Amino acid sequence: MTTAFWCVLIAALLPYLGTLSAKIGGRMPPRANSNPREWLERLSGWQKRAHWYQLNSFEVFPAFAVAVIVATLTHAPQSRVDLLAEVFIGFRLAYYVCYVAGWATLRTLVWTGGAVCTVWLFVLAA
């Protein structure tokens, strides 16, 4: 399996970094597990931002995963596909830090970096 495909798996798991942070940081009581979405929406501060990171991570994952698959199927240079996938993961981890810390401008710049990686993967496939 290629490094890029491993990165797809990592990207699929990254939303749960936000989920765990929000739930543990917000001290989710066991009874709230019967309605976790409602409980998560009532959070505030960094815990709420961790939840929002989770939501954004689920939103960006499909395009990234498809971009890696398309680039691989079209025989784009594997070293570049791997590198862009790794950089994407780096941007997503930085995005988590920026989101939880409340650094909005830097968060947007880091998000843009991840989006550029996704588009670049499609361009490699062309």
C-alpha positions in Angstrom: 0.0 0.0 0.0 1.3 3.4 -0.9 2.1 6.2 1.6 -0.7 8.2 0.1 -3.2 5.5 0.8 -2.0 5.3 4.4 -2.6 9.1 4.5 -6.2 8.5 3.4 -6.7 6.2 6.3 -5.2 8.8 8.7 -7.4 11.5 7.2 -10.4 9.3 7.8 -9.5 9.0 11.4 -8.6 12.6 12.1 -12.1 13.8 12.7 -12.2 11.7 15.8 -9.3 13.8 17.2 -11.8 16.6 17.4 -14.6 14.3 18.7 -12.5 12.9 21.5 -11.2 16.4 22.4 -14.6 17.9 22.6 -16.1 15.0 24.5 -13.3 14.5 27.0 -12.6 18.2 27.4 -16.3 18.9 27.8 -16.6 16.1 30.3 -19.4 14.4 28.4 -21.5 12.5 31.0 -22.5 9.0 30.1 -26.2 9.9 29.8 -25.4 12.5 27.1 -24.3 9.6 24.8 -28.0 9.0 24.1 -28.1 12.3 22.3 -24.4 13.4 21.6 -25.1 15.8 18.8 -27.4 17.9 21.0 -24.8 17.8 23.8 -21.9 18.8 21.5 -23.9 21.8 20.2 -24.2 23.2 23.7 -20.4 23.2 24.2 -18.5 26.5 24.2 -14.8 27.6 24.0 -12.1 25.3 22.7 -14.4 22.2 23.2 -16.9 23.7 20.7 -14.1 24.5 18.3 -12.8 20.9 18.6 -16.3 19.8 17.6 -16.3 22.2 14.6 -12.9 20.8 13.6 -14.5 17.4 13.6 -17.3 18.6 11.3 -14.9 20.3 8.9 -12.7 17.2 8.8 -15.6 15.1 7.7 -16.4 17.7 5.0 -12.9 17.8 3.5 -12.2 14.1 3.6 -14.1 12.9 0.5 -12.4 15.3 -1.9 -9.0 14.4 -0.5 -9.6 10.7 -0.7 -10.9 10.9 -4.3 -8.0 13.1 -5.3 -5.5 10.5 -4.0 -7.3 7.7 -5.7 -7.7 9.5 -9.0 -4.0 10.6 -9.0 -3.0 7.0 -8.3 -5.2 5.5 -10.9 -4.0 7.9 -13.6 -0.4 6.9 -12.7 0.7 10.4 -11.5 4.2 10.3 -10.1 3.8 8.3 -6.9 6.5 10.3 -5.0 4.5 13.5 -5.6 1.2 11.9 -4.7 2.7 10.6 -1.5 4.3 14.0 -0.7 1.1 15.9 -1.3 -0.8 13.4 0.8 1.7 13.8 3.7 1.6 17.6 3.4 -2.2 17.5 3.5 -2.1 15.5 6.8 0.4 18.0 8.2 -1.9 20.9 7.3 -4.9 19.1 8.9 -3.0 18.5 12.1 -1.9 22.2 12.1 -5.6 23.1 11.4 -6.6 21.2 14.5 -4.1 23.2 16.6 -5.2 26.5 15.1 -8.9 25.7 15.4 -8.7 24.6 19.1 -6.4 27.6 19.9 -8.8 30.0 18.3 -6.3 31.4 15.8 -8.8 32.2 13.1 -6.6 33.8 10.4 -3.9 31.2 10.7 -6.5 28.5 10.7 -7.9 29.8 7.3 -4.4 29.9 5.8 -3.7 26.4 7.0 -7.1 25.2 5.6 -6.2 26.8 2.3 -2.9 24.8 2.2 -4.8 21.6 2.6 -7.2 22.6 -0.1 -4.3 23.4 -2.4 -2.9 19.9 -1.8 -6.2 18.3 -2.8 -6.5 20.4 -6.0 -2.9 19.7 -6.8 -3.5 16.0 -6.6 -6.2 16.4 -9.2 -3.9 18.5 -11.4 -1.2 15.7 -11.2 -3.8 13.4 -12.6 -4.6 15.5 -15.6 
